[in-house]
Amino acid sequence: MPELPEVEALRVFLDDHLVGKEIDRVLPLNVSVLKTYDPPPAALHGAAVTAVARHGKFLDIAAGQLHLITHLARAGWLRWNESFPTAPPRPGKGPLALRTVLTGGDGFDLTEAGTTKRLAVYLVHDPAEVPGIARLGPDPLDESFDRDAFAALLVGERRRIKGALRDQSLIAGIGNAYSDEILHAAKMSPYLLTTDLTDDRITRLHTALRTTLHDAVARSSGLAAGKLKAEKKSGMRVHGRTGEPCPVCGDTIREVSFSDSSLQYCPTCQTGGKPLADRRLSRLLK
């Protein structure tokens, strides 16, 4: 799933490639992708792109008086094209969900792999009309997101820190992968309760959060859209690396699996050497 660093890199890429150009046509090709119907996509035809913004994991392309907003979800991606085939694409065939063509002949496709379709596109007058944006918490890259602001968010919260980091209404943009990376950098168990965060732990976690995200954005800066997925994977120290040695201590990275996701961690760095129970495996052994 693209998270804040990849979406920020896409924003920078699109800012360089879209702003000042005119949209020729927007073609929704999957019945599930477009979440709004008024105004219709044709309202963007002939409009010039004025800005590209990011709200958490949402991309926001401003053109005329409208905003074309995309959430790539788990398996969505943006693919830039310098030119398109003359024949129009066939709706409902393959991963192609939406095509945006500029008057110069270039533009981008939104694609989504797999059978579960969650990629979402909205065409609105105000980004706040998108429910997911309206409920977003603060952006962790904002300069105002200091240690005290982070601590204030946790007041009254009682849940595992892994879930808190992923809660978009608490902090915008962090997902499964970077929450694993942040907790590894902070040397904290993903099962640690927010109520057990001492002042020192809050400081350490905030530092790890900011450093991890800033480093990931820096690694992705200047890359073409097509190279961002590989960069994200190569930069991970624990996420997606089950069975590999921890780059810090050499212990074996372990995994806890859930019904639709998994987390990775280092026992030595994060849990005092104790493996966390894998509930899926535990059920099989009963």
Secondary structure by P-SEA (a helix, b strand, c coil): cccaaaaaaaaaaaaacccccccccccccccccccccccccccccccccccccccccbbbbbcccccbbbbbccbbbbbbbccccccccccccccccbbbbcccccbbbbbbccccccccccccccccccccccccccccccccccaaaaaaaaccccccaaaaaacccccccccaaaaaaaaaaaccccccccccccaaaaaaaaaaaaaaaaaaaaaaccccccaaaaaaaaaccccccccccccccccccccccccccbbbbbcccccccccccaaaaaaaac
